[in-house]
Amino acid sequence: MPKLVNPHGAGSLKPLLLEGAALIEEKKRALSMPKIKVSSREKGDLIMLGIGGFTPLDGFMTHADWEGVCDGMKMANGLFWPIPITLSSARQTADAIKTGADIALIDPDSDDILATMKVTEKYAIDKAHECAMVFKTTDLEHPGVKMVMGQGEVNLAGPVKVLSQGGFPKKYGPLYMTPAQTREIFETNGWSTVAAFQTRNPMHRSHEYLAKVAIEVCDGVLVHSLLGNLKPGDIPADVRTRAIGVLIEKYFVRKTVVQSGYPLDMRYAGPREALLHALFRQNYGCSHQIVGRDHAGVGSYYGPFDAHHIFDEIPKDALETKPLKIDWTFWCYQCGGMASARTCPHDEQARLNVSGTKLRKWLSEGEAVPAEFSRPEVLEVLRAYYASIRDEDKVEVKLSGHSAR
């Protein structure tokens, strides 16, 4: 029987989602608890705690954990963790909650109760310090910085009991999978080495190339799409996954790719988020993570390969999931196909750099897209989506940073 990587920091997954009689009883208890509506980002974190994606965490981090993660990427107990997982509230709300109290956490989209939490600690943080350490900037134009600086003044820490998956199973059907489900599929397929491909965009020719390189060295690839919130102008998850589905159907060998999605919002934390992606992909059963150009980046806040370098800076035993580092990829007209800076000897004039931002810009403006950039079946799905958007609802896509090359 093939052996997949172990869940992070544990011998088995630790989902916090209640079931059966325990779920019914906790839902009744929650009705009489003080209620706090969580943010979209906190909702995604809660669901990941529920399904075991954030194994072995038992809830939202304490001040000691927050400080250790910000400054040294490890919690107070020594567990490697690259980005704080915290819950914030307004000071007035926090003042009304006693330490040791149970509270109900409310879904921002439906007003349903997502989880309950025992508040073990209340603490204030230096938000600018978190931003400087995690995002390497305090610029409010950075979407992750804007999110953190807009949080409530007080963080609440404590263990949670998760009561709901926030509508993701109903909304996304079989696309949405828990770590236990992906692990079961990998084992059924006889896979022991699995490369995760992170995406918040449809897959263009460069992405296809990265996934196929990974298939050469691993048993299979998990194309793992973000299903939470993105920034304005990004392509919705349902459109993105249809485009990916047709690409897999037409251009990949059967049973070499599993397409799935996970419930987090993007943080746009670049190198640190690449580490978080590898950490929870370990919980999903992936032995490797594809790390290409500007992984989880935005604008020009990070160097194109900062996410490669950070894996060399962490302890060797921090993660079982290892990076598959792939250089700048592009279409080379002289090579006659996709290539990377490690394999192509030709100069810039022979290369067509492929990026999701360029693709979104061309499609949103009704421009022609070169055949070397994206498969025609994928473009058909995407053009239909852009044709459905009213002019007044369109968001201008700007080329900046590495996508402008």
SULZIFEN-V144281 format. One record per residue. RES is the residue in one letter. SS is DSSP state (H for helix, E for strand, - for the rest). OMEGA is omega in whole degrees, 0 to 359 (* if undefined). D_FIRST is the distance of its C-alpha to the first C-alpha in Angstrom with 2 decimals. Layout:
res->{RES:RES}
ss->{SS:SS}
omega->{OMEGA:OMEGA}
d_first->{D_FIRST:D_FIRST}
This chain:
res->{M:P:K:L:V:N:P:H:G:A:G:S:L:K:P:L:L:L:E:G:A:A:L:I:E:E:K:K:R:A:L:S:M:P:K:I:K:V:S:S:R:E:K:G:D:L:I:M:L:G:I:G:G:F:T:P:L:D:G:F:M:T:H:A:D:W:E:G:V:C:D:G:M:K:M:A:N:G:L:F:W:P:I:P:I:T:L:S:S:A:R:Q:T:A:D:A:I:K:T:G:A:D:I:A:L:I:D:P:D:S:D:D:I:L:A:T:M:K:V:T:E:K:Y:A:I:D:K:A:H:E:C:A:M:V:F:K:T:T:D:L:E:H:P:G:V:K:M:V:M:G:Q:G:E:V:N:L:A:G:P:V:K:V:L:S:Q:G:G:F:P:K:K:Y:G:P:L:Y:M:T:P:A:Q:T:R:E:I:F:E:T:N:G:W:S:T:V:A:A:F:Q:T:R:N:P:M:H:R:S:H:E:Y:L:A:K:V:A:I:E:V:C:D:G:V:L:V:H:S:L:L:G:N:L:K:P:G:D:I:P:A:D:V:R:T:R:A:I:G:V:L:I:E:K:Y:F:V:R:K:T:V:V:Q:S:G:Y:P:L:D:M:R:Y:A:G:P:R:E:A:L:L:H:A:L:F:R:Q:N:Y:G:C:S:H:Q:I:V:G:R:D:H:A:G:V:G:S:Y:Y:G:P:F:D:A:H:H:I:F:D:E:I:P:K:D:A:L:E:T:K:P:L:K:I:D:W:T:F:W:C:Y:Q:C:G:G:M:A:S:A:R:T:C:P:H:D:E:Q:A:R:L:N:V:S:G:T:K:L:R:K:W:L:S:E:G:E:A:V:P:A:E:F:S:R:P:E:V:L:E:V:L:R:A:Y:Y:A:S:I:R:D:E:D:K:V:E:V:K:L:S:G:H:S:A:R}
ss->{-:-:-:-:-:-:-:-:-:-:-:-:-:-:-:-:E:-:-:H:H:H:H:H:H:H:H:H:H:H:-:-:-:E:E:E:E:-:-:H:H:H:H:H:H:H:H:H:H:H:H:-:-:-:-:-:-:-:E:E:-:-:H:H:H:H:H:H:H:H:H:H:-:E:-:-:-:-:-:E:-:-:-:-:-:-:E:E:E:-:H:H:H:H:H:-:-:-:-:-:-:E:E:E:E:E:-:-:-:-:-:-:E:E:E:E:E:E:-:-:E:E:E:-:-:-:H:H:H:H:H:H:H:H:-:-:-:-:-:-:-:-:H:H:H:H:H:H:H:-:-:-:-:E:E:E:E:E:E:E:E:E:-:-:-:-:-:H:H:H:H:H:H:H:H:E:-:-:H:H:H:H:H:H:H:H:H:H:H:-:-:-:-:E:E:E:E:E:E:-:-:-:-:-:H:H:H:H:H:H:H:H:H:H:H:H:H:-:-:E:E:E:E:E:E:E:-:-:-:-:-:-:-:-:-:-:H:H:H:H:H:H:H:H:H:H:H:H:H:H:H:-:-:-:-:-:E:E:E:E:E:E:-:-:-:-:-:-:-:-:H:H:H:H:H:H:H:H:H:H:H:H:H:H:-:-:-:E:E:E:E:-:-:-:-:-:-:-:-:-:-:-:-:-:-:H:H:H:H:H:H:H:H:-:-:-:-:-:-:-:-:E:E:E:E:-:-:-:E:E:E:E:-:-:-:-:E:E:E:E:-:-:-:-:-:-:-:H:H:H:E:E:E:-:-:H:H:H:H:H:H:H:H:H:-:-:-:-:-:-:-:-:-:-:-:H:H:H:H:H:H:H:H:H:H:H:H:-:-:-:H:H:H:-:-:-:-:-:-:-:H:H:H:H:-}
omega->{180:179:177:176:177:170:185:174:184:177:179:178:179:177:182:180:179:178:172:184:180:178:180:181:182:176:177:180:185:183:183:182:169:187:175:176:182:176:177:179:180:176:179:179:179:181:176:174:182:186:179:179:178:172:7:181:176:179:182:193:174:177:180:177:180:181:180:180:179:191:185:179:172:181:182:179:178:181:177:175:190:184:180:173:190:177:181:176:174:183:181:178:181:181:182:181:179:173:184:180:172:178:176:181:192:178:181:184:187:186:173:177:180:188:168:184:172:184:181:183:172:183:174:179:170:185:180:178:177:181:181:182:186:185:182:177:171:181:182:174:177:185:178:177:179:180:182:182:178:180:174:186:187:173:176:181:174:179:181:168:186:186:187:174:169:177:183:180:181:185:188:176:185:177:182:182:173:175:179:181:178:178:179:179:181:181:178:178:182:181:169:176:184:177:176:172:180:175:167:181:166:182:173:187:178:177:178:179:180:181:181:172:180:179:177:186:179:179:181:181:169:173:193:185:173:182:178:186:178:175:180:179:177:186:182:186:183:178:181:184:174:180:178:181:180:177:180:182:188:194:176:174:180:176:170:183:169:176:180:179:181:197:184:165:172:172:181:183:174:185:180:179:174:177:178:177:179:181:183:173:173:177:177:176:184:179:183:172:176:178:180:182:170:181:177:181:177:180:180:182:182:173:186:182:174:180:171:189:186:178:177:184:181:177:184:181:182:182:170:178:185:180:165:186:181:186:176:181:187:170:177:182:178:175:180:179:177:180:176:180:178:185:185:181:190:186:186:184:181:190:170:179:187:177:178:180:176:182:179:180:182:182:182:181:178:181:175:178:180:179:181:186:185:179:183:180:177:180:179:179:185:179:178:178:182:178:182:183:176:183:183:180:182:178:179:178:181:175:179:178:186:181:182:182:*}
d_first->{0.00:3.83:6.45:9.59:13.00:14.59:17.41:20.74:22.38:20.20:17.05:16.81:18.72:22.35:23.85:27.57:28.16:29.74:29.20:31.13:34.10:33.57:33.84:36.97:38.62:38.00:39.36:42.51:42.90:42.50:45.53:47.92:46.45:48.00:46.34:45.41:44.44:41.69:41.61:39.30:37.40:37.15:35.96:32.98:32.22:32.51:30.08:27.51:28.11:27.69:24.33:22.78:23.33:25.52:23.40:24.75:28.33:30.18:33.02:35.63:36.47:39.41:42.11:40.63:37.24:39.06:41.08:38.21:36.12:39.17:40.36:37.30:34.14:33.15:33.85:36.10:33.22:32.07:29.08:28.93:30.11:32.12:34.08:35.83:34.65:37.99:40.17:43.84:46.92:50.64:52.63:54.68:51.60:50.03:53.36:53.35:49.98:50.06:47.42:45.37:45.92:43.34:43.51:42.11:40.69:41.80:40.21:42.61:42.01:42.50:44.04:41.36:40.05:36.75:36.30:38.23:38.64:40.34:42.49:42.29:44.10:46.36:47.02:48.52:47.03:48.48:47.10:48.41:46.59:43.24:43.98:45.04:41.91:39.29:41.01:43.21:46.18:48.44:49.70:49.95:49.34:45.68:43.91:41.77:44.89:46.78:44.13:44.16:47.95:48.32:46.35:48.21:49.97:47.97:44.24:42.93:40.04:38.04:34.97:34.36:33.24:32.22:33.57:32.93:30.95:34.33:34.26:31.38:29.31:32.53:33.73:30.64:28.72:25.19:25.66:25.57:22.11:21.19:18.49:16.55:16.95:15.95:12.74:12.01:13.07:11.04:7.71:9.45:10.51:7.31:9.15:8.86:12.63:14.98:18.75:20.97:24.34:26.96:29.87:32.98:34.47:33.90:32.18:34.79:34.47:33.69:30.76:29.51:29.82:27.86:24.92:24.96:25.15:21.99:20.19:21.30:19.38:16.39:13.90:16.06:18.84:19.63:23.39:24.33:27.94:30.18:31.61:34.15:37.62:38.64:42.03:44.78:44.49:40.70:39.19:37.97:34.29:34.73:36.51:34.12:31.03:32.88:33.71:30.15:28.96:31.44:30.52:26.82:27.94:30.48:29.21:25.40:23.06:21.41:17.97:18.26:19.85:19.50:22.88:23.31:25.92:26.58:29.78:31.43:34.80:35.22:36.79:37.61:37.04:35.98:34.30:33.66:32.16:29.83:28.52:28.26:26.36:23.80:23.63:22.94:20.58:18.45:18.55:17.58:14.38:16.07:15.86:19.23:22.40:24.93:28.30:31.22:34.92:36.25:33.04:34.18:37.74:41.01:44.31:44.91:43.99:41.23:41.07:38.90:36.32:36.78:33.25:32.04:34.18:33.21:29.65:31.43:33.56:31.03:29.54:26.59:24.47:25.69:22.66:19.09:19.52:21.65:24.32:24.50:28.28:30.11:33.87:36.52:35.75:38.42:39.69:41.70:44.42:44.94:41.26:41.12:37.92:35.83:35.74:35.58:38.05:35.93:36.08:39.43:42.71:45.04:47.14:47.18:49.54:46.91:44.25:43.61:41.83:39.55:39.21:38.52:41.88:43.78:42.13:43.07:46.58:47.23:45.94:47.87:51.02:50.64:50.46:48.99:45.49:44.95:42.55:40.88:40.04:38.11:37.00:39.68:37.46:36.55:40.25:41.24:39.24:40.58:44.18:44.23:43.25:45.92:48.49:47.99:48.94:52.60:54.41:55.29:51.64:50.46:49.53:50.69:47.88:49.03:47.65:47.46:45.68:43.10:43.08:46.74:46.11}
